Amino acid sequence: MSRLAARFILLISLMSLALFGCTPSAAPTPSPDPTAKPLTIALVMKTLTNPFFVEMERGARQAEKEFGIRLVVKTAAQETSIEQQIKIVDDLIVAGVDAIVISPGDSQKLIPVLKKAQDAGILVINIDNQLDPETAETIGLKNVPFISVDNEQGAYLSAQELIKGITTPTKVAILEGIRSAKNAQQRKAGAERAFKEHPNITIAASETANWKIDEAYMVIKAMFEKDADIAAVFCSNDVMAFGVIEYLQEIKRTDVRVVGFDALDEAKAAIRAGTLIATIDQQAAKQGYMGIEYAVKGLKGDPLSGTILVDVLVVTAETLK
């Protein structure tokens, strides 16, 4: 394990401990009827090895307190642990939860088990990474609200910051997320759109590092060994950006520009230190809060919108002042 990965894991542990000391900022709603059985809503996330999902849980915990529900939080070991996520949903069906709010690790493979949950009378809310609409229609998963950000636009804005001011021919690289995940596909597309609009930019390489810090280190190492002229790197999340930054520091390349996506605290620190140009805040806590809020509304019979987009916020050295 790299030194940066070890520090990153320590950061996650501290954030997880701090999570339970957070208090909601909004005014609490009236206390529910003490004789009524509280709704049980499960939040299923990809992992807690990424602080983005720690923030998502923080928002969901705030909603738990405000709405007086029982929140069950389940995560897989890693963002690539798709089969484990499927097993989690299966177990929640057996447990008979009222609703499942899920950030799926894969946009297609979770659909059959979520259809099973829906058939069992469990409300399904999709957050963060979108379930594939065509696959959902084929399998029969219907009326699942989706809460997230415009990932394509967020990546476009991040990539624009990466190439801002470039006036000479420049090679760039893209580090993708899990290729079967909709948000990874959208972020790659957004970065490509920004690069294709710029006459001096050439995409030298585009490879997946599956959202992982150590995998990103190895992928960017292979890219630079093949083409040392790469001068800018778009990373589809901050975690992969950390792996890229560590490699660049080891080879003493201070001339390579890097951007990320997620606005983690460590990413903001990297921006202040000058090793990261920009990142995108997709308001993870708000997504977690709204996922629970919509589940409560749906369980009460309120009509739900199909797609709800949270604003993306560009984070740079200027915005952090």
Disulfide bonds with the S-S distance in Angstrom:
none
